[in-house]
Amino acid sequence: MNKYLLLPILLFSAALSAQDLFNTQNLNVSFNELKATAYSKDSTANAFYIYEDGYSRFESSGDYNLLTDYKAKIKILNKEGFPHASVQIKLFKGKNGEEKIHKLKATTYYLENGKQQVRNLDPALIYTEENPEYNIVKFTFPSVQPGAVLVYSYQKESPYYFNFETWWFQESIPKIYSRYLADIPGNYRYHIKKIGEQPLDVENNEIQRDCFSIQGVAGQADCSRSEYVMKNIPAFKEEEYLTSKFNFISRIEYELEEVLYPDGRVKKFTKSWKDVDRELKNDNDLGKQLRKTKWVREVLPESISSKANNLEKAQEIFEFVKSNYKWNGDYQIYRNVSIKELLEEKTGNVSAINILLHNLYIEEGFNVLPVLSSTRQNGMPTQLYPVLSEFNYLMVQLEIDGKTFLLDATEKNTEFGVIPFRTLNKYGRLLDFENGSSWIDIEPEVYSTITIQDSIKLNSNGTTTGNSIHNFSGYHALAVRNKLDEIQPEEIFQSLTNANSHTRSLIAVPENVENQVNITFNLHNSSQKINDLIYVNPFSFKFFKENPFKLKERTYPIDFGYKDIYTYNISLVIPETYEFVEFPENRRIILPEKGGSLQFLTQKVNDHSAMIHCRVSFPHSVYSAGFYPYFQKFFSELLNIQEQSIILVREKKKT
């Protein structure tokens, strides 16, 4: 199912006002709600919403701001649920003014000696944290304790109707009931988007007659009224191999498409990519900087610029930018972008560094274009229509001899054609101001690998000694290079391996090879001898410390970011006076639809040596949520193999 669903407006007469609908839910707390000690649909819940309700509309007088009434009732089950008694309400501010909060009330209900007690929030304990672009209203409910029910309500007033009000059905705790009502004047047209996999239990769309009036304009306008309800909403629980939770949390979003004014004028807010391309091309920051190629004419050394335009020269230009200009950690695209400042200060944001790279390629005569994208944590931009605020990153695409390379010069350890892991977010927008922009896929074609090669010797006392060579390529190599920059040599073993409990290493020797990193470890494993038998676990290391998939159910994809292969080869030699007694069973596991494989083989080479081979392959970077139960079992089997595969050895009986 597509996470984006455009909601049609179905129009018919309405009999009940939205305010009446909103008021049908009250904030009374029942004795049964206070006595409840668990949430039947989620035994792990520490708190849950009994219900919440929201109602948004334009005020029909005054400043015609957007008003949203909100009320909620939350049950606290235990001390771990106490953080949900602290509330933060974010209020945006900008050129059009500030969002405001009115009529904020909060009350704690709890039982004491079997009787209901009520504590109201002291208004003096409500405070506002001010930030440059927004304020945060904060408060904590009084007398919070296990079993308490928290009730609060407020009205938010906003001059920003472009995005209307986003309604978040899903949060970090479950909800029994959540409803949102919206009245939108007929001359305001929005794209309405449902995001997330949770289904709506109620969706009503109606016409409300004479709901909105404008001072100085005769008559009243009709409104489209929408009611959305979800019931028994599970908590959204984050887990490993997730991009941004905002790609998947169930909610309703609005984006203003156009406004029809009483005099017949139409103002469009949602534009086509053709319009956006034209605006970006003429933009004072992004477009202007992309045109400033003359500023870089003397930047490259003669030893590079004098070469013929080929792949080698392109790689040297990339290395030059990467080595001489440092990323300051900022992601800004549309402001504070200055090639001049970058050249002077040698440091700048993502856009400045990669526009410099772009302009150097342009000046040297290469075929290169900028790419707008969004980082994994920022969320995926919608492809339905342009929303520039959803992009927070800029890279470049270089074409040489019919082959394209995505490039990002912000990290010193990236290889040519390998963009940082944070940028692996499915797709981006290739900006071609002459021929029109287009979507491109952002997904590595080659596998990233970890290969471990162990040579170990079993001693008669049950210990094993030897060495282990760890080879990393692709994104695994990039992660290791970045880590090596942060740690001391003596920390390499603990920081970069998942060693089994019996494994020790005294020496670690890292070596950088082209596109790869090799690290050699000296091994000394503790004794595994019991009586006259030696139980050898040949795996000194594990690919994974634990099973990363622990949820009962997962409704969002498993996103590794890249294709993976893990390989472990072990050569085991035992003393001549010993013999092999037993080997673990060989295993082969295949994920559905050729989604991956696990192979484990042991082979006796001769009376005193054996080979052990384990290989794990994930041929896709992203898997649908339907694979989740298979991945749970797959990783459980892998961990079991690397923890429980025992080769039994004993001393030969003397004849």
Phi, psi and omega per residue, in radians:
M1 nan 2.353 3.126
N2 -1.232 2.340 -3.125
K3 -1.207 -0.319 3.093
Y4 -1.789 2.262 3.102
L5 -2.394 1.990 3.082
L6 -1.271 2.286 -3.079
L7 -1.707 2.097 3.119
P8 -1.273 2.650 3.060
I9 -1.662 1.906 3.105
L10 -1.700 2.148 -2.950
L11 -1.872 2.190 2.992
F12 -2.734 2.967 -3.016
S13 -1.186 2.572 3.105
A14 -2.060 2.523 -3.132
A15 -1.883 -0.543 -3.055
L16 -1.837 2.324 -3.125
S17 -1.239 2.703 3.127
A18 -1.103 -0.638 3.121
Q19 -1.119 -0.648 3.066
D20 -1.121 -0.734 3.109
L21 -1.067 -0.757 -3.134
F22 -1.104 -0.655 -3.069
N23 -1.395 -0.126 3.134
T24 -1.185 -0.382 3.027
Q25 -1.688 2.211 3.121
N26 -1.932 3.045 -3.059
L27 -1.769 0.306 3.109
N28 -1.173 2.547 -3.140
V29 -1.978 2.240 -3.104
S30 -1.570 2.834 3.115
F31 -1.146 -0.636 3.127
N32 -1.142 -0.636 3.102
E33 -1.129 -0.645 3.126
L34 -1.246 -0.588 -3.104
K35 -1.374 -0.351 -3.063
A36 -1.002 2.409 -3.116
T37 -2.067 -0.065 -3.133
A38 -2.749 2.873 3.059
Y39 -1.889 2.040 -2.950
S40 -1.073 -0.520 -3.066
K41 -1.570 -0.089 3.107
D42 -2.698 1.708 -3.079
S43 -1.199 -0.269 -3.135
T44 -1.559 -0.100 -3.058
A45 -1.190 2.370 3.052
N46 -1.702 -0.282 3.102
A47 -2.842 2.802 3.080
F48 -2.749 2.727 3.047
Y49 -1.414 2.178 2.984
I50 -1.276 -0.742 2.952
Y51 -2.886 2.826 2.964
E52 -2.560 2.703 -3.040
D53 -2.545 2.474 3.093
G54 -2.463 2.612 3.139
Y55 -2.538 2.053 -3.123
S56 -2.017 2.479 3.098
R57 -2.893 2.890 3.051
F58 -1.520 2.404 3.054
E59 -1.254 2.475 -3.023
S60 -1.543 0.159 3.109
S61 -2.690 3.128 3.126
G62 1.231 -2.222 -3.068
D63 -1.580 -0.008 -3.115
Y64 1.005 0.666 3.130
N65 -1.338 2.928 3.086
L66 -1.496 2.166 3.121
L67 -1.896 2.355 3.068
T68 -2.273 2.042 3.020
D69 -1.575 2.373 -3.104
Y70 -2.361 2.462 3.006
K71 -2.613 2.591 -3.070
A72 -2.653 2.695 3.095
K73 -2.308 2.093 -3.031
I74 -2.110 2.351 3.071
K75 -1.736 2.207 3.067
I76 -1.709 2.091 -3.054
L77 -1.622 -0.581 -3.087
N78 -2.719 -3.120 -3.096
K79 -1.113 -0.533 3.116
E80 -1.145 -0.295 3.120
G81 -1.547 -0.071 -3.084
F82 -1.020 -0.608 3.126
P83 -0.977 -0.417 -3.136
H84 -1.387 -0.005 3.038
A85 -1.571 -0.084 3.048
S86 -1.814 2.127 -3.002
V87 -1.975 2.425 3.054
Q88 -2.230 2.282 3.136
I89 -2.105 2.023 -3.073
K90 -1.501 2.281 -3.114
L91 -2.162 2.071 -3.108
F92 -1.392 2.685 3.067
K93 -2.531 2.618 -3.085
G94 -3.000 -2.657 -3.062
K95 -1.102 -0.543 -3.099
N96 -1.550 0.052 3.133
G97 2.055 -2.908 -3.078
E98 -2.058 2.540 2.958
E99 -1.258 2.596 -3.081
K100 -2.305 2.735 3.076
I101 -1.982 2.336 3.091
H102 -2.191 2.664 2.950
K103 0.960 0.731 3.123
L104 -1.341 2.178 3.102
K105 -2.328 2.476 3.115
A106 -2.528 2.352 -3.075
T107 -2.421 2.426 3.051
T108 -1.852 2.237 3.057
Y109 -1.946 2.344 3.126
Y110 -2.697 2.870 3.131
L111 -1.745 2.392 3.059
E112 -2.399 2.010 -3.057
N113 0.972 0.678 3.079
G114 1.383 0.028 -3.136
K115 -1.997 2.529 -3.129
Q116 -1.275 2.300 3.063
Q117 -2.035 2.624 -3.082
V118 -2.275 2.256 3.064
R119 -2.249 2.127 3.117
N120 -1.604 2.565 3.106
L121 -1.219 2.267 3.047
D122 -1.263 2.104 -3.141
P123 -0.945 -0.446 3.137
A124 -1.189 -0.292 -3.131
L125 -1.629 0.101 3.025
I126 -1.631 2.191 -3.137
Y127 -2.342 2.843 -3.082
T128 -2.091 2.209 3.041
E129 -1.658 2.123 -3.080
E130 -1.672 2.374 3.078
N131 -2.280 2.846 -3.080
P132 -1.008 -0.694 -3.042
E133 -1.894 -0.138 -3.133
Y134 -2.832 2.802 3.001
N135 -1.998 2.743 3.095
I136 -2.212 2.053 3.033
V137 -1.470 2.211 -3.056
K138 -2.215 2.515 2.987
F139 -2.795 2.788 3.073
T140 -2.193 2.325 3.135
F141 -1.074 2.523 3.095
P142 -1.395 2.721 3.003
S143 0.924 0.706 3.131
V144 -1.254 2.367 3.133
Q145 -2.733 2.805 3.098
P146 -0.979 2.313 -3.118
G147 1.695 -0.236 -3.089
A148 -1.187 2.656 3.009
V149 -2.018 2.222 -3.085
L150 -1.870 2.290 -3.128
V151 -2.218 2.287 3.058
Y152 -2.596 2.775 -3.132
S153 -2.677 2.723 3.089
Y154 -2.886 2.985 2.997
Q155 -2.158 2.290 3.088
K156 -1.857 2.325 3.095
E157 -1.982 2.241 -3.056
S158 -2.355 2.348 3.023
P159 -1.473 0.005 -3.056
Y160 -1.816 1.672 -3.108
Y161 -1.769 0.052 -3.109
F162 -1.021 -0.817 -3.141
N163 -1.747 0.132 -3.081
F164 0.863 -2.490 -3.112
E165 -2.070 2.154 3.044
T166 -1.358 2.303 3.126
W167 -1.883 2.067 -3.091
W168 -1.640 1.776 3.079
F169 -1.253 -0.623 -3.004
Q170 -1.918 2.417 3.093
E171 -2.451 -2.875 -3.058
S172 -1.392 -0.143 3.022
I173 -2.179 2.703 -3.091
P174 -1.248 2.847 3.106
K175 -2.314 2.365 3.054
I176 -1.335 -0.658 -3.033
Y177 -2.678 2.318 3.076
S178 -2.489 2.263 -3.102
R179 -2.337 2.501 3.093
Y180 -2.338 2.291 3.097
L181 -2.027 2.456 3.132
A182 -2.473 2.240 3.003
D183 -1.891 2.101 -3.110
I184 -2.145 2.116 3.103
P185 -0.945 2.517 -3.035
G186 -1.059 -0.383 -3.136
N187 -1.523 -0.007 3.031
Y188 -1.818 2.151 -3.115
R189 -2.039 2.166 -3.093
Y190 -2.062 2.568 2.796
H191 -1.343 2.185 3.123
I192 -1.949 2.202 -2.954
K193 -2.248 2.181 2.997
K194 -1.675 2.218 -3.132
I195 -2.026 2.491 3.106
G196 1.813 2.891 -3.029
E197 -1.634 -0.232 -3.106
Q198 -1.237 2.293 -3.088
P199 -1.383 2.627 3.008
L200 -1.348 2.372 3.041
D201 -1.511 -0.496 3.111
V202 -2.405 2.347 3.007
E203 -2.510 1.819 3.124
N204 -2.033 2.319 3.092
N205 -2.271 2.171 -2.996
E206 -2.403 2.990 2.963
I207 -1.812 2.226 3.037
Q208 -1.875 2.019 -3.074
R209 -1.301 2.494 2.998
D210 0.877 0.888 -3.041
C211 -1.730 -0.194 -2.992
F212 -2.541 2.334 3.134
S213 -2.246 2.592 3.120
I214 -2.086 2.269 -3.110
Q215 -1.027 2.265 3.135
G216 1.565 -0.100 3.122
V217 -1.977 2.207 -3.103
A218 -1.186 2.532 3.070
G219 1.386 3.102 -3.132
Q220 -2.173 2.630 -3.129
A221 -1.626 2.673 3.020
D222 -1.453 2.819 3.097
C223 -2.202 2.631 2.907
S224 -1.598 2.267 -3.108
R225 -1.967 2.283 3.131
S226 -2.139 2.440 3.042
E227 -2.240 2.173 3.124
Y228 -2.180 2.304 -3.125
V229 -2.336 2.342 2.938
M230 -2.138 2.505 3.120
K231 -2.173 2.641 3.090
N232 0.889 0.997 -3.066
I233 -1.521 2.117 3.134
P234 -1.239 2.719 3.042
A235 -1.145 2.546 3.015
F236 -1.537 2.005 -3.085
K237 -1.933 2.102 -3.123
E238 -1.364 2.527 -3.136
E239 -2.521 2.952 -3.136
E240 -1.063 2.791 3.130
Y241 1.071 0.837 3.065
L242 -2.174 2.386 3.058
T243 -1.312 -1.787 3.057
S244 -1.921 2.350 3.109
K245 -1.075 -0.402 -3.103
F246 -1.263 -0.162 3.003
N247 -1.281 -0.339 -2.895
F248 -2.284 -0.278 3.134
I249 -1.142 2.286 -3.068
S250 -1.246 2.242 -3.108
R251 -2.873 3.002 3.027
I252 -2.030 2.242 3.116
E253 -2.137 2.620 3.131
Y254 -2.165 2.437 3.042
E255 -2.339 2.109 -3.074
L256 -1.137 2.191 3.140
E257 -1.636 -0.874 3.138
E258 -2.848 2.808 3.065
V259 -2.166 2.296 3.072
L260 -1.757 2.003 -3.100
Y261 -1.478 2.735 -3.094
P262 -1.008 -0.470 -3.128
D263 -1.494 0.125 3.090
G264 1.692 -0.179 3.125
R265 -1.204 2.591 3.089
V266 -2.166 2.170 3.083
K267 -1.933 2.066 -3.122
K268 -1.594 2.352 3.107
F269 -1.883 -0.676 3.063
T270 -1.553 2.085 -3.039
K271 -1.891 2.947 3.071
S272 -1.454 2.871 3.093
W273 -1.131 -0.497 3.084
K274 -1.091 -0.742 3.089
D275 -1.130 -0.758 -3.102
V276 -1.146 -0.729 3.100
D277 -0.980 -0.764 -3.126
R278 -1.130 -0.717 -3.139
E279 -1.183 -0.737 3.141
L280 -1.145 -0.657 3.131
K281 -1.058 -0.637 -3.099
N282 -1.711 0.076 -3.104
D283 -1.102 2.460 -3.086
N284 -1.214 -0.394 3.116
D285 -1.738 -1.310 -3.034
L286 -1.077 -0.997 -3.084
G287 -1.090 -0.742 -3.125
K288 -1.097 -0.745 -3.110
Q289 -1.187 -0.617 3.104
L290 -1.158 -0.387 -3.136
R291 -1.586 -0.169 -3.042
K292 -1.455 0.910 -3.112
T293 -1.250 -0.426 -3.122
K294 -1.141 -0.409 -3.141
W295 -1.206 -0.295 -3.037
V296 -1.884 0.181 -3.031
R297 -1.132 -0.528 -3.109
E298 -1.883 0.258 -3.048
V299 -1.399 -0.796 -3.101
L300 -1.237 2.461 3.028
P301 -1.186 2.672 -3.115
E302 -1.022 -0.563 -3.116
S303 -1.089 -0.417 3.090
I304 -1.691 -0.869 -3.032
S305 -1.126 -0.441 -3.099
S306 -1.361 -0.194 -3.095
K307 -1.358 2.786 3.064
A308 -1.214 2.634 -3.112
N309 -1.321 1.738 3.098
N310 -2.489 -3.071 -3.089
L311 -1.084 -0.684 -3.133
E312 -1.070 -0.757 3.124
K313 -1.151 -0.721 3.116
A314 -1.031 -0.708 3.122
Q315 -1.164 -0.660 3.137
E316 -1.191 -0.638 3.076
I317 -1.118 -0.748 3.109
F318 -1.056 -0.821 3.137
E319 -1.113 -0.620 3.135
F320 -1.096 -0.846 3.141
V321 -1.127 -0.800 -3.103
K322 -1.064 -0.619 -3.057
S323 -1.481 -0.421 -2.998
N324 -1.893 -0.189 -3.101
Y325 -2.294 2.329 -3.005
K326 -1.904 2.375 3.065
W327 -1.300 2.321 -3.125
N328 -1.572 0.054 3.097
G329 1.657 -0.138 -3.132
D330 -1.501 2.593 -3.104
Y331 -1.893 0.193 -2.972
Q332 -1.095 2.445 3.135
I333 -1.949 -0.784 -2.932
Y334 -1.768 0.038 3.126
R335 -2.661 2.806 -3.136
N336 0.952 0.653 3.098
V337 -1.872 2.001 -3.094
S338 -2.480 1.933 3.063
I339 -1.127 -0.660 -3.135
K340 -1.039 -0.822 3.133
E341 -1.134 -0.673 3.120
L342 -1.077 -0.757 -3.135
L343 -1.141 -0.577 -3.123
E344 -1.400 -0.749 -3.002
E345 -1.697 -0.223 3.126
K346 1.149 0.263 3.079
T347 -2.540 2.557 -3.121
G348 -2.990 3.132 -3.107
N349 -1.416 3.136 -3.093
V350 -0.951 -0.850 -3.077
S351 -1.100 -0.764 -3.105
A352 -1.058 -0.808 -3.092
I353 -1.153 -0.798 -3.081
N354 -1.366 -0.421 2.993
I355 -1.233 -0.639 3.030
L356 -1.028 -0.806 3.098
L357 -1.037 -0.801 3.109
H358 -1.009 -0.833 -3.061
N359 -1.204 -0.587 3.057
L360 -1.115 -0.753 3.102
Y361 -1.111 -0.732 3.120
I362 -1.060 -0.818 -3.089
E363 -1.135 -0.511 3.125
E364 -1.522 -0.077 3.061
G365 1.625 0.315 3.096
F366 -1.479 2.804 3.081
N367 -1.611 1.812 -3.037
V368 -2.474 2.547 3.127
L369 -2.418 2.595 3.062
P370 -1.341 2.682 3.127
V371 -2.246 2.089 2.994
L372 -1.452 2.363 3.131
S373 -2.595 -3.132 3.119
S374 -2.302 2.379 3.139
T375 -1.239 2.830 -3.088
R376 -0.985 -0.712 -3.108
Q377 -1.345 -0.319 -3.119
N378 -1.445 -0.372 -3.124
G379 1.762 2.783 -3.124
M380 -1.468 2.316 3.089
P381 -1.236 2.580 3.091
T382 -1.214 2.532 3.100
Q383 -1.758 0.007 -3.073
L384 -1.301 -0.590 -3.138
Y385 -2.864 2.803 -3.074
P386 -1.198 2.219 2.981
V387 -2.318 1.577 -3.001
L388 -1.117 -0.465 -3.133
S389 -1.159 -0.278 -3.138
E390 -1.468 -0.115 3.087
F391 -1.721 2.388 3.120
N392 -2.345 0.248 -3.026
Y393 -2.550 2.692 3.088
L394 -2.424 2.250 3.058
M395 -2.205 -2.991 3.053
V396 -2.312 2.643 3.027
Q397 -1.996 2.134 -3.140
L398 -1.886 2.360 3.101
E399 -2.026 2.192 3.103
I400 -2.369 2.185 3.096
D401 0.909 0.714 3.081
G402 1.394 -0.008 3.126
K403 -1.950 2.400 -3.107
T404 -1.821 2.584 3.111
F405 -2.310 2.247 2.968
L406 -1.504 2.316 -3.055
L407 -2.276 2.480 3.078
D408 -2.532 2.034 -3.025
A409 -1.710 0.398 -3.067
T410 -1.479 -0.274 -3.103
E411 -2.097 2.294 -3.051
K412 -1.217 -0.377 -3.064
N413 -1.669 -0.003 3.124
T414 -1.340 2.531 3.047
E415 -1.550 2.816 3.069
F416 -1.023 2.167 3.139
G417 1.536 -0.018 3.087
V418 -1.978 1.879 -3.141
I419 -1.490 2.727 -3.109
P420 -1.006 2.638 -3.110
F421 -0.992 -0.611 -3.091
R422 -1.069 -0.339 -3.073
T423 -1.621 -0.060 -3.084
L424 -1.393 1.451 -3.005
N425 -2.340 0.788 2.944
K426 1.338 -0.937 -3.066
Y427 -2.708 2.839 3.083
G428 -2.537 3.044 -3.109
R429 -1.902 1.985 3.111
L430 -1.381 2.061 -3.068
L431 -1.591 1.852 3.072
D432 -2.066 1.707 -3.034
F433 -1.244 -0.247 3.129
E434 -1.604 -0.729 -3.040
N435 -1.912 -0.039 -3.135
G436 1.711 2.445 -3.113
S437 -1.300 2.853 -3.120
S438 -2.717 2.812 3.106
W439 -1.456 2.468 3.032
I440 -2.253 2.640 3.091
D441 -1.363 2.495 3.040
I442 -2.084 1.619 -3.114
E443 -2.703 2.169 -3.135
P444 -1.064 2.406 -3.134
E445 -1.461 -0.615 -3.043
V446 -1.623 2.766 3.093
Y447 -1.311 2.568 2.883
S448 -1.728 2.412 -2.989
T449 -2.295 2.669 2.889
I450 -2.216 2.141 3.115
T451 -2.167 2.206 3.120
I452 -2.000 2.255 3.117
Q453 -2.144 1.914 -3.120
D454 -1.858 2.410 2.955
S455 -2.146 1.894 -3.049
I456 -2.219 2.603 -3.132
K457 -2.124 2.246 3.107
L458 -1.475 2.292 3.093
N459 -1.740 2.781 -3.052
S460 -1.151 -0.337 3.106
N461 -1.512 0.044 3.085
G462 1.681 -0.151 3.087
T463 -1.419 2.825 3.017
T464 -2.225 2.510 3.091
T465 -2.276 2.800 3.131
G466 2.751 -2.666 3.114
N467 -2.469 2.820 -3.113
S468 -2.394 2.228 3.099
I469 -1.901 2.115 3.136
H470 -1.853 2.132 3.134
N471 -1.964 2.248 -3.130
F472 -2.104 2.390 3.064
S473 -2.323 2.874 3.086
G474 1.075 -2.336 -3.072
Y475 -1.247 -0.424 3.031
H476 -1.176 -0.686 3.105
A477 -1.151 -0.721 3.114
L478 -1.060 -0.771 3.135
A479 -1.097 -0.692 -3.138
V480 -1.191 -0.753 3.109
R481 -1.034 -0.775 3.128
N482 -1.087 -0.682 -3.128
K483 -1.218 -0.683 3.139
L484 -1.093 -0.474 3.090
D485 -1.242 -0.344 -3.012
E486 -1.758 -0.368 -2.970
I487 -2.011 2.874 3.077
Q488 -1.514 2.722 -3.117
P489 -0.928 -0.669 -3.113
E490 -1.238 -0.178 3.139
E491 -1.681 -0.067 -3.029
I492 -1.054 -0.809 -3.073
F493 -1.059 -0.817 -3.111
Q494 -1.249 -0.611 -3.022
S495 -1.458 -0.518 -2.974
L496 -1.981 0.084 3.102
T497 -2.296 2.718 2.958
N498 -1.854 1.353 -3.046
A499 -1.327 2.463 2.989
N500 -1.159 2.798 -3.013
S501 -1.097 -0.417 -3.092
H502 -1.566 0.014 -3.005
T503 -1.720 2.368 3.059
R504 -2.302 2.639 3.083
S505 -2.477 2.385 -3.141
L506 -1.805 -0.442 -3.064
I507 -2.270 2.349 3.037
A508 -2.296 2.175 -3.094
V509 -2.120 1.805 3.112
P510 -1.467 2.548 -3.137
E511 -2.486 2.176 3.086
N512 -1.520 2.176 3.047
V513 -2.050 2.861 -3.139
E514 -0.987 2.098 3.115
N515 1.134 0.137 -3.082
Q516 -2.481 2.859 2.990
V517 -2.281 2.317 3.049
N518 -2.013 2.374 3.035
I519 -2.266 2.235 3.120
T520 -1.848 2.262 3.130
F521 -2.006 2.482 2.977
N522 -1.594 2.188 -3.002
L523 -1.868 2.508 2.948
H524 -2.538 1.867 -3.082
N525 -1.724 2.484 -3.085
S526 -1.162 2.818 -3.064
S527 -1.158 2.454 3.097
Q528 -2.168 0.548 -3.093
K529 -1.635 2.260 3.079
I530 -2.245 2.015 -3.048
N531 0.985 -2.160 -3.100
D532 -1.710 0.129 -3.131
L533 -1.951 2.546 3.049
I534 -2.025 2.164 -3.138
Y535 -1.765 1.831 -3.044
V536 -1.737 2.012 2.916
N537 -1.618 1.884 -3.027
P538 -1.244 -0.258 -3.096
F539 -1.454 1.826 3.038
S540 -1.338 -0.360 -3.085
F541 -2.356 2.751 3.053
K542 -2.057 2.541 3.075
F543 -1.204 -0.581 -3.124
F544 -2.353 2.417 3.141
K545 -1.187 -0.650 -3.075
E546 -2.696 2.965 3.071
N547 -1.249 2.038 -3.090
P548 -1.323 -0.133 -3.040
F549 -1.936 1.759 -3.002
K550 -2.065 -0.139 -3.075
L551 -1.253 2.668 3.045
K552 -1.168 -0.637 3.133
E553 -2.623 2.501 3.110
R554 -2.276 2.226 -3.046
T555 -1.833 0.058 3.136
Y556 -2.111 2.775 -3.012
P557 -1.132 2.816 2.968
I558 -1.650 1.999 -3.019
D559 -2.082 1.757 3.104
F560 -1.354 -0.449 -3.109
G561 1.658 -0.502 -3.117
Y562 -2.717 2.883 3.107
K563 -1.397 2.527 -2.955
D564 -2.241 2.520 2.894
I565 -2.406 2.242 3.060
Y566 -2.032 2.254 -3.127
T567 -2.301 2.356 3.119
Y568 -2.291 2.030 3.080
N569 -2.037 2.284 -3.065
I570 -2.259 2.249 3.003
S571 -1.862 2.099 -3.090
L572 -2.038 2.244 3.094
V573 -2.104 2.302 3.134
I574 -1.945 2.809 3.141
P575 -1.064 2.659 -3.122
E576 -1.132 -0.400 -3.134
T577 -1.513 0.084 3.141
Y578 -2.032 2.887 3.140
E579 -2.445 2.687 3.049
F580 -1.341 2.358 3.117
V581 -1.871 -0.712 -3.035
E582 -2.692 2.470 3.061
F583 -2.027 2.631 3.079
P584 -1.203 2.781 -3.128
E585 -1.233 2.409 3.043
N586 -1.212 2.554 -3.092
R587 -2.348 2.604 2.997
R588 -2.546 2.140 -3.124
I589 -2.181 2.326 -3.130
I590 -2.086 2.251 3.036
L591 -1.317 2.663 3.142
P592 -1.009 2.689 3.061
E593 0.967 0.639 3.138
K594 0.947 0.674 -3.067
G595 -1.443 -0.071 -3.139
G596 2.744 2.946 -3.109
S597 -2.635 2.719 3.057
L598 -2.317 2.151 -3.142
Q599 -2.207 2.264 3.112
F600 -2.299 2.133 -3.095
L601 -2.328 2.420 2.958
T602 -2.156 2.442 -3.085
Q603 -2.469 2.220 3.069
K604 -1.378 2.082 -3.125
V605 -1.447 -0.805 3.042
N606 -2.698 -2.938 -3.064
D607 -1.122 -0.321 -3.015
H608 -2.200 0.158 3.127
S609 -2.585 2.691 3.141
A610 -2.557 2.725 3.079
M611 -2.047 2.382 3.098
I612 -2.143 2.316 -3.087
H613 -2.314 2.287 3.063
C614 -2.377 2.263 -3.120
R615 -2.390 2.302 3.114
V616 -2.147 2.293 -3.095
S617 -2.299 2.308 3.015
F618 -2.143 1.723 -3.036
P619 -1.375 -0.013 3.101
H620 -2.166 2.612 3.100
S621 -1.505 -0.439 -3.115
V622 -2.309 2.382 3.112
Y623 -2.183 2.489 3.132
S624 -1.200 2.836 -3.116
A625 -1.071 -0.399 3.122
G626 -1.101 -0.364 3.113
F627 -1.374 -0.182 -2.944
Y628 -0.960 -0.910 -3.131
P629 -1.073 -0.537 3.110
Y630 -1.230 -0.667 3.093
F631 -1.157 -0.668 3.104
Q632 -1.006 -0.833 -3.130
K633 -1.204 -0.697 -3.126
F634 -1.024 -0.871 -3.115
F635 -1.211 -0.571 3.081
S636 -1.111 -0.727 3.109
E637 -1.164 -0.715 3.131
L638 -1.071 -0.812 3.130
L639 -1.106 -0.681 3.133
N640 -1.107 -0.719 3.122
I641 -1.092 -0.784 -3.060
Q642 -1.385 -0.238 3.126
E643 -1.814 -0.511 -2.972
Q644 -2.040 0.031 -3.140
S645 -1.354 1.835 -3.027
I646 -1.966 2.279 2.982
I647 -1.752 2.156 -3.074
L648 -1.655 2.223 -3.105
V649 -2.278 2.515 3.074
R650 -2.517 2.826 3.116
E651 -1.276 2.422 3.134
K652 -1.127 2.479 3.080
K653 -1.299 2.370 -3.137
K654 -1.318 2.357 -3.137
T655 -1.870 nan nan
